[in-house]
Amino acid sequence: MSPKAPITQDVLTIPRKLPEGKINLVGLTRDQLRDVLIENGTPEKQAKMRTGQIWQWIYQWGVRDFAEMTNLAKAYRAQLAETFVIEIPEVVTRQVSEDGTRKYLCRIAGGHEVEVVYIPEEDRGTLCISSQVGCTLTCSFCHTGTQKLVRNLTAAEIVGQVMMARDDLEEWPVPGAPKDETRLLSNIVLMGMGEPLYNFENVRDAMKIAMDPEGISLSRRRITLSTSGVVPEIARTAEEIGCLLAISFHATTNETRDVLVPINKRWNIEELLQALASYPKVSNSERITFEYVMLDGVNDSDEDAHRLIDHIKRHNIPAKINLIPFNEWPGAPYKRSSNNRIRAFANIIYQAGYASPIRKTRGEDIMAACGQLKSATERARKSRKQIEAEAGVQN
């Protein structure tokens, strides 16, 4: 048997220093923020207090200008402005779907672009964020997977997506105003471009910032990390992030999963299920979500449904199964299962005692649906109809 490939990847890293020589404070952990303040002239005895004050201005109030940080001395604010910046990804385009879904094309350091999707619902607002520029996984049903990996996103670029969305939603609270518990952006899912567990440290640091009670203050149970099955990092996710877990499962045999989710060749279904069974956070109240895209004639048979149930029961995994109608994209090698087939599949799972919601497709008209994200500029700025017209795709 050939040795397993390493988890880490050789990717370009972006230094903290920006081209103009200033340091971006976004994305630093509290300890890193304290250290960088001391390194640049903040007296050590004041550093803890200053860290807390600046943290709140950035992450609780959404302030980007040091001059507005009114509980800091004027001279200190000027000193900060000389050395630091508060910088987040730049919105290049924003598309709004007929169903209210918003898709942002964001530019990050180096001129690269990633996509971010906001999905409003009656009881929540979910932001789907990216962790890499491109993706290495080459999942055959996923449009994002047709783009090669360029680099990992930094912690600043990951949490910056959350800050960018709050800007657009005008959701930063006003200092001194009564606290409003209702949130337009209430949930985060790491289901955008890239494999989060191939960029573990930056994802962890960004999510720790998002969860910090003196900042954006999202509960860990409001954050879901979706992985295709990087087995060695699964337990670490529970220990160091503590969020909910979703698995891009998509097939019930190794033969099919090897094609749909090629990472299966490295860690197969049995290895993945064993890791899920021992996930430290798993319980009936914090079930693991199995994501399962419905592909016509590929993975949607009654036998597949029964095998899926058997896998979960055999390993005693508290789970729910999200059935995802395949979101077609120009040139896709698969077709969506029929509605009747999806309902029959869902019913088998439901009868076995597991929740089996069928995900409502959102943002499909702006190519913002699950599996459709792709940051290549020539596609990301165009609607589905434009892309299909140029490709000569007939309805």
ABEGO torsion letter per residue (X at the ends): XBBBBBABBBBBBBBABBAAGBBBABGBBAAAAAAAAAAAGBBAAAAAAAAAAAAAAAAAAGBABAAABAABBAAAAAAAAAABBBBBBBBABBBBBAAGBBBBBBBBBGGBBBBBBBBBBAABBBBBBBABBEBAAGBAABAAAABBBABBBBAAAAAAAAAAAAAAAGABBBBGBBBBABBABABBBBABBEBAAAAAAAAAAAAAAAABAABAGBBAAABBBBBAGBAAAAAAAAAAAGBBBBBBAGBABAAAAAAABAAAAABBAAAAAAAAAABAABBAABBBBBBBBBBBGAAABAAAAAAAAAAAAAAGBBBBBBBBBBBBBBGBABBBBBAAAAAAAAAAAAAAGBBBBBBBBBGAAAGABBGABBABAAAAABBAAAAAAAAGBBX
